[in-house]
Amino acid sequence: MSLFADMRPLRPPSGSPLSRVAYQGNAWIGDVLPLRIDAFGRYPLLSGIDPYGYTVFNSVQMPFVVAELERRQGEFADAPEGSRDAEFIGELLAFARECERNHKALFFIGD
């Protein structure tokens, strides 16, 4: 299962990503990101990421995406050092903070 996250300018919305982070492996991405319907209460935006298609969060949504990723990162606080899952959440959080500061969009591209 693969999931890519791209940071892109809002205008134009197409073109090459400014940066990319990838989660690749045999694990179900739903074990890393809260992609289940029962996670909607705590993660209303992240639970809507389509693991098989495209999902875009814009700069208006970014403060909420950052808050949800910070909450999710806290749930990985006890993960073993070097855990790819915890590392991926940290990378996504850094991307989201950069998007928030610089009015960029965060694109998720599922596999």
Buried (B, 14 or more C-beta within 10 A) or exposed (E): BEBBBBBBBEEEEEEEBBBBBBBEBEEEBBEBBBBEEEBEEEBEBBBBBEBEEEBBBBBEBBEBBBEBBEEBBEEBEEBEEEBEBBBBBBBBBBBBBBBBEEEBBBBBBBE
